[in-house]
Each structure stands twice: as C-alpha cells, then as structure tokens.
Amino acid sequence: MKLKRVLKWSVITMFFALVLSILVGFIAYFRSTNECDVRSAPPTHPMRAIRFCEYGSTDVLKFEDVEKPVPNDDQVLIRVRAASLNFVDPGLMRGPWPLRLMTGLRKPERTRLGTDVAGQVEAVGKNVTLFKAGDEVFGVTRSSIAEYACARERALVIRPANVTFEQAGSVAWAGFTALQGLRKGKIQPGQKVLINGATGGVGTFAVQIAKSFGAEVTGVCSTGKVELVRSIGADHVIDYTKEDFTKGDQRYDVIFDNVNNHSFSDRRRVLTPNGICVLAGIGGAGLHPGMLGRVVGILRADLLSRFVRQKFVRYGTKTDKEDLKLLSDLMQTGKVTPVIDRTYKLSETAEAMRYFEEGHARGKVVITVEQGEQGSLGL
Ligand SMILES: NC(=O)c1ccc[n+]([C@@H]2O[C@H](COP(=O)([O-])OP(=O)(O)OC[C@H]3O[C@@H](n4cnc5c(N)ncnc54)[C@H](OP(=O)(O)O)[C@@H]3O)[C@@H](O)[C@H]2O)c1
C-alpha cells in the first residue's frame, strides 16, 4: 500500500517536472532575442561589419553598417586590418541545438563573428598603459570581423615587423590551441610527436610549434597536402588515405589528435607506455558526419584513460598573454610562419565561411579589412 503511494507520487512529481521544464523551455525560447530586435535606428557612428541576426547557413551573414565600438577604460580600439575564421565560427552561425543552450535558444545572442585580430591602435582607454594610438598589434578579441574592434590590453601584443597583418590576424586562437595542447601533452625535446590533422588552422601551427620544441614530428594528412606538411617542417608524413597510423610499428610519446577518428585501444597501441594523447578536436570545421561519434569518443577516451598508464587528456583553449608573446617570438625568429590558405575581403566573409566549412583548408582562412569597403551583401 505504502509502495503504491510512493509510486503514485513519484509519477505525479515527474509529470509536473516535465510539464514545468517544457514550459520554461518554451518561455526561454520565445524570450530569446538579440540586438537586431532591439536597435532599429541607423547607427550614429557607423562602421562596416559582418552580422547575423538569425541562425542558419552562410546566407545569414550580412555585410552591413553597425555602431562603431567605444573602448572602455581597460580596452584598446583597433582599426582591424585582418582577422580569421576559427572552428567556433560556423557553430555560432548555425547554432546546433546543444550549443544553443549557451548561445541563445531561438536567436544568436552574439551576432558577430571573429576571435583573432590584427590591426592598428586607434584609441586607448584611460587605464591602458602598454599601447598607444598608432601601435600595430595582434591578439584576441570578439567581433573582430569588422572595421573596428575593442580588445583588452592583456589580450594583445605588438606585431613583429617581419609578420604581415594577414599572418598576425590568423594566429591567436589556432596558435593557442596548438601550443596549449602540446603543453598538455608535456612535449619534450627529442620526443616523437604525431599530429593527426596536420594541415588545417590548428594542425599547421601544431607541426611548427612541436618542431620548435625540438620534437621529431609526424604529420597525418590527405594525399594532396603531403608536400605542405613537409614544407612546414614535419620529419615524417603519413597520408591517411593510404595508411592508418594506428596500424604502423612506430610508437609516439605524444599524439596531438585534431580529428579523433581512431578508437581508444588503437591509439593506445601506438603510444609509448607513458605516452599522452591530447584530445584536441573532432576534425575539420563545419558540420560533418561522424562529429557526434567523435565527441562521444573523446569523452570515452578521457574516462577510460583514468584506468591505464597512458593518458588521454582534454583541454579548452584559453587567452594567455604569455602564450601570445611566445607565439610572437616564434614568428619573429622564423620558427613559426602562419600558413594562409586563402584571404577574402570583409564583404566576402560568407564566401570565406562556405569554403572554411568544407573542413579541408590548407592552414588559415583570413579576412582582410579595408576601410570604407563597398560590398553587395546586405546593403
Ligand atoms: N580544444 C580546443 O579548445 C579547441 C579550440 C579550437 C579548435 N579545436 C579543434 O581543432 C580542430 C581543428 O580545427 P581547425 O580550425 O584546424 O580546423 P580546419 O582548419 O578545418 O582543419 C581540420 C583538419 O582536419 C583534417 N582532417 C579532416 N578529416 C581527417 C581525417 N580523416 N584524418 C586526418 N585528418 C583529417 C584536415 O586535413 P585534410 O584536409 O588533409 O583532410 C585538416 O587538417 C577542430 O576539430 C576543433 O574541434 C579545439
């Protein structure tokens, strides 16, 4: 009798919890809005930028006038000369459902693209001490795919003279991902390091940074990119269309895995007894089949590796001024040269995104910014 009552009340409670969460979900969905709904008047101080008011394909990317940003006391206003596309950008634009819990349920809360930036300082906030108007800088900031962007002082460094704006604008996020991932793998000089997915934005930095640490580097890529991977310094190249690196005899101290398309046990087999596999990514940019399986594979590998000697480690890329300085030094000394696949004008960002979303870029896809650029989209 008592059990029956408990069961009855459990079912009732669950039913109400379900109804309540559906209701909350609906309210959150319909309350989800963004600045496009709020601001209808033309901007007072306009600048050109790429903006998307809805989630969707590249058609949602509009080249239009928006309000020029004003730096706060701790920020620098940058006249943007170059920025680049990163793995996160197609996701922000398309808004796959799990991501929408963070980016806005019905409409994107963040309506602008861009993470990396290179350009000239135009103005500084009153607490900024490291930069002045006219300095040429590069680093990290949001919404950089525009004529102007504001960035925190600690997310910028001076652009080395031997590095072009296009190169500098392609570095930060992919460079951080490669550098911080290799550190997670506790990379040491003389170690054998394999980079799976050696040719994209992150992979081309990972190969060069691993070489700069004195590692013996093997890059994994498709047939047409073997020469590219050699040209950026890899000691060995494996064409994944012909050979599976997990089936070979070579053992690696570090696997920097940008793709995660092999099983836990296959990768363990080619790791040294104390080897580390860095779970860096899930393959090329854009939505592609197998993505979900790779995400599950990453979580599984992370869990299973707690019970074995070899380690499979996850990490999230972070903005770090010291890392930015190191990347700058590596470029200044010629140890790292950003690989730029294609450059597009600001007004051509939708086209750039279409190409990037194919997931097979040779290095970075860069957006260059000219003042007062005229374009056909959204005007
Ligand atoms: N951990 C973090 O915080 C973080 C931050 C940013 C990015 N990421 C990750 O980094 C990864 C790479 O980003 P990205 O910007 O470099 O993308 P990308 O420029 O599109 O490059 C993707 C790379 O994946 C390779 N690839 C695709 N299928 C492959 C396969 N079957 N075998 C081997 N390589 C394959 C491509 O090479 P081919 O063209 O030769 O196939 C290319 O080198 C993403 O998966 C992302 O998740 C992680």
The ligand as an ORCA input file, in Angstrom:
! r2SCAN-3c Opt
* xyz 0 1
  N      40.459     22.139    -27.681
  C      40.073     23.362    -28.021
  O      39.834     24.238    -27.166
  C      39.926     23.710    -29.473
  C      39.883     25.043    -29.901
  C      39.795     25.315    -31.257
  C      39.740     24.235    -32.142
  N      39.764     22.964    -31.681
  C      39.696     21.799    -32.566
  O      40.695     21.838    -33.515
  C      40.247     21.064    -34.629
  C      40.819     21.640    -35.876
  O      40.353     22.978    -36.071
  P      40.870     23.771    -37.308
  O      40.458     25.175    -37.131
  O      42.294     23.462    -37.540
  O      40.009     23.097    -38.484
  P      40.371     23.048    -40.033
  O      41.219     24.213    -40.389
  O      39.100     22.835    -40.753
  O      41.304     21.734    -40.162
  C      40.785     20.470    -39.999
  C      41.865     19.413    -40.193
  O      41.267     18.120    -40.045
  C      41.864     17.289    -41.022
  N      41.081     16.101    -41.261
  C      39.772     16.003    -41.619
  N      39.464     14.682    -41.719
  C      40.603     13.978    -41.414
  C      40.935     12.597    -41.313
  N      40.022     11.659    -41.566
  N      42.197     12.233    -40.943
  C      43.134     13.169    -40.686
  N      42.884     14.493    -40.778
  C      41.631     14.873    -41.136
  C      42.013     18.167    -42.236
  O      43.005     17.627    -43.097
  P      42.709     17.142    -44.610
  O      42.158     18.321    -45.349
  O      44.043     16.688    -45.073
  O      41.683     16.052    -44.510
  C      42.518     19.444    -41.561
  O      43.909     19.344    -41.329
  C      38.713     21.100    -34.594
  O      38.217     19.810    -34.641
  C      38.382     21.739    -33.274
  O      37.491     20.928    -32.540
  C      39.870     22.685    -30.382
*
